[in-house]
Amino acid sequence: EHLKLYTQWNDDGLPTHRKHPESGEEEEIPKSALKKLTKERNAQKSKHDKWLKKQQQA
């Protein structure tokens, strides 16, 4: 799904460019969208780190 929407990613693996839904042209994603994606990634990383720690204790 994301591979079709986004066209370029930064070194952290976050998308930086997307295809415009109407024109199909490549455009930079808004800073607000990048901030939201960063927040979602950080939350997922935190959950994953907690899960790994729990698995190592078992």
C-alpha positions in Angstrom: 0.0 0.0 0.0 2.7 2.5 1.0 4.9 1.5 -1.9 2.3 2.8 -4.3 1.7 6.0 -2.5 5.3 7.1 -1.6 8.1 7.5 -4.2 11.2 8.4 -2.1 12.4 7.7 1.4 15.1 9.3 3.7 17.9 7.4 5.5 15.6 6.7 8.4 13.1 4.9 6.1 10.5 7.6 6.3 8.8 8.7 3.1 9.8 12.2 1.7 7.9 12.3 -1.6 4.6 11.0 -2.8 2.5 10.9 -6.0 -0.2 13.6 -6.1 -3.5 11.8 -6.0 -5.0 13.9 -8.9 -2.1 14.8 -11.2 0.1 11.8 -10.5 3.1 14.1 -10.3 5.7 13.6 -7.6 5.6 16.1 -4.7 7.3 16.5 -1.3 5.1 15.4 1.5 4.0 18.2 3.9 6.0 18.6 7.1 2.9 17.9 9.1 2.5 14.5 7.4 6.2 13.7 8.0 5.8 14.7 11.7 2.8 12.3 12.0 4.7 9.5 10.3 7.7 10.0 12.6 5.4 10.0 15.7 3.8 6.7 14.5 7.2 5.1 13.8 8.5 6.1 17.2 5.4 4.7 18.9 5.8 1.4 17.0 9.5 1.2 17.8 8.7 1.7 21.5 6.1 -1.1 21.4 8.6 -3.4 19.6 11.4 -2.7 22.0 9.1 -3.5 25.0 8.0 -6.7 23.3 11.7 -7.7 22.6 12.6 -7.1 26.2 9.6 -9.2 27.4 10.6 -12.1 25.0 14.2 -12.1 26.3 13.0 -12.4 29.9 10.8 -15.4 29.1 
